[in-house]
């Protein structure tokens, strides 16, 4: 068993950047933060972490766009029934996406669970791929930078305050969890209001 454990640890150490890429491709923010946290403890290079998280996020976003693009009929039919959309409304949505879709794409990159459906729908309504790539590059740089900095400075703070805060780690974890939930709730409310205002302006 010790030999097996050592082999696993060695495998993880040797393939750490590849595993980070896979993790970011599947679930960006959590893996980015984890990688940056590991970098702050000296297990990875923070600059390599940032580059990997950018390309992992970027390639995943392109994939979701094309999933939507080539599954247009399935996705459109699904939401036509759910939201009672006719062709005029679909044309309006495509127009809004062409003119203001970058706002939805940019916002979705910072809200958990919003990115995948937003990017897929963006592809399904045939948003210009050139525009989409421009939006995604900007959004991915900002997203990767944000979560890299969060993970890195959280790791540095962990090292600094470890001995002082160790007796209160459960309480601190609960506080951070509550703060995260509140921020997520606010983001969702802001996004809903923002997108509704865009649609009202176009009607």
C-alpha positions in Angstrom: 0.0 0.0 0.0 2.8 2.6 0.8 4.4 1.8 -2.6 1.1 2.3 -4.4 0.5 5.6 -2.5 4.0 6.8 -3.5 3.4 5.9 -7.1 0.1 7.8 -7.1 1.8 10.9 -5.5 4.6 10.6 -8.1 2.1 10.3 -10.9 0.3 13.4 -9.7 3.5 15.4 -9.3 4.8 14.5 -12.8 1.5 15.2 -14.6 0.3 18.1 -12.4 0.0 20.6 -15.3 -1.8 18.1 -17.6 -4.2 17.3 -14.8 -4.7 21.0 -14.2 -5.6 21.5 -17.9 -8.1 18.6 -17.7 -9.6 20.0 -14.6 -9.9 23.5 -16.0 -11.4 22.2 -19.2 -14.1 20.4 -17.2 -14.6 22.9 -14.5 -12.7 26.2 -14.8 -13.0 28.3 -11.7 -12.5 25.6 -9.1 -9.5 24.1 -10.9 -8.0 27.5 -11.5 -8.3 28.4 -7.9 -6.9 25.1 -6.8 -3.9 25.3 -9.2 -3.1 28.9 -8.0 -3.4 27.8 -4.4 -0.9 25.0 -5.1 1.4 27.5 -6.8 1.3 29.7 -3.7 2.6 26.8 -1.7 5.4 26.1 -4.2 4.0 23.1 -6.0 3.5 24.8 -9.3 4.6 27.8 -11.3 2.0 30.6 -11.1 2.7 31.8 -14.6 2.3 28.4 -16.1 -0.9 27.9 -14.1 -2.3 31.1 -15.6 -1.5 30.1 -19.2 -2.9 26.6 -18.7 -6.1 28.0 -17.2 -6.5 30.4 -20.1 -6.2 27.8 -22.8 -8.3 25.2 -20.8 -11.1 27.7 -20.4 -10.8 29.0 -24.0 -10.9 25.6 -25.7 -13.8 24.5 -23.5 -15.8 27.6 -24.4 -15.2 27.0 -28.1 -16.4 23.4 -27.7 -19.6 24.5 -26.1 -20.2 27.1 -28.8 -19.9 24.4 -31.5 -22.1 22.0 -29.5 -24.8 24.6 -29.6 -24.0 25.5 -33.3 -24.4 21.9 -34.5 -27.3 21.1 -32.2 -29.3 24.2 -33.2 -32.5 22.4 -34.1 -32.6 20.4 -31.0 -31.9 23.3 -28.7 -34.2 25.7 -30.5 -37.1 23.2 -30.4 -36.6 22.6 -26.7 -36.7 26.3 -25.8 -39.5 27.1 -28.4 -41.8 24.8 -26.4 -40.5 26.0 -23.0 -40.7 29.7 -23.7 -43.4 29.7 -26.4 -41.1 31.3 -29.0 -42.2 32.0 -32.6 -39.9 32.8 -35.5 -40.2 36.6 -34.9 -39.1 36.2 -31.3 -36.2 33.9 -32.4 -35.1 36.6 -34.9 -35.3 39.2 -32.1 -33.1 37.0 -29.8 -30.5 36.5 -32.6 -30.5 40.3 -33.2 -30.0 41.0 -29.5 -27.2 38.4 -29.3 -25.5 40.0 -32.3 -25.6 43.5 -30.8 -25.4 42.8 -27.0 -24.6 39.1 -26.6 -21.1 40.0 -25.4 -22.6 41.2 -22.1 -24.3 37.9 -21.5 -21.2 35.9 -22.4 -18.9 38.1 -20.3 -21.3 37.9 -17.3 -21.8 34.2 -17.5 -18.1 33.5 -17.2 -18.2 34.8 -13.6 -21.4 33.0 -12.5 -21.2 29.3 -11.6 -23.4 27.0 -13.8 -24.3 29.9 -16.2 -21.4 29.6 -18.6 -22.2 26.3 -20.3 -25.9 27.0 -21.1 -25.1 30.6 -22.2 -22.2 29.5 -24.5 -24.3 26.7 -25.9 -27.2 28.9 -26.7 -24.9 31.5 -28.2 -23.8 28.9 -30.7 -27.3 27.6 -31.3 -28.5 31.1 -32.3 -25.6 31.3 -34.7 -23.8 34.3 -33.2 -20.9 35.3 -35.3 -17.9 33.0 -34.5 -15.5 35.9 -35.0 -17.4 38.1 -32.5 -17.7 35.1 -30.1 -13.9 34.5 -30.1 -13.2 38.2 -29.4 -15.7 38.1 -26.5 -14.3 34.9 -25.1 -10.7 35.9 -25.2 -11.4 39.0 -23.1 -13.7 37.2 -20.7 -11.3 34.3 -20.3 -8.3 36.5 -19.6 -10.3 38.3 -16.9 -11.8 35.1 -15.5 -8.5 33.3 -15.4 -6.7 36.3 -13.9 -9.4 36.7 -11.2 -9.5 33.1 -10.0 -5.7 32.8 -10.3 -5.2 35.8 -8.0 -7.9 34.5 -5.6 -6.3 31.1 -5.3 -2.8 32.5 -5.0 -3.5 35.1 -2.4 -5.7 32.7 -0.5 -2.8 30.3 -0.3 -0.4 33.0 0.8 -2.9 34.1 3.5 -3.3 30.5 4.5 0.4 30.2 5.2 0.5 33.5 7.0 -2.5 32.9 9.3 -2.4 29.2 9.6 -1.1 29.0 13.2 -3.3 31.9 14.4 -6.5 30.8 12.8 -6.2 27.0 13.1 -8.5 26.8 16.2 -11.3 28.6 14.3 -11.0 27.0 10.9 -14.5 25.6 10.9 -16.1 28.9 11.7 -14.0 30.7 9.1 -14.9 28.1 6.4 -18.6 28.6 7.2 -18.3 32.4 6.9 -16.5 32.1 3.5 -19.3 29.7 2.3 -22.0 32.2 3.3 -20.2 35.0 1.6 -19.9 32.9 -1.5 -23.6 32.1 -1.5 -24.5 35.8 -1.0 -22.3 36.9 -3.9 -23.7 34.2 -6.2 -27.2 35.2 -5.3 -26.4 38.9 -6.1 -24.7 38.0 -9.4 -27.8 36.0 -10.5 -30.1 38.9 -9.6 -28.0 41.4 -11.4 -27.7 39.1 -14.5 -31.4 38.6 -14.7 -32.1 42.3 -14.4 -29.5 43.2 -16.9 -30.7 40.8 -19.6 -34.3 41.7 -19.0 -33.4 45.4 -19.5 -31.7 44.5 -22.8 -34.7 42.7 -24.1 -37.1 45.5 -23.0 -34.9 48.0 -24.9 -35.0 45.9 -28.1 -38.8 45.3 -28.0 
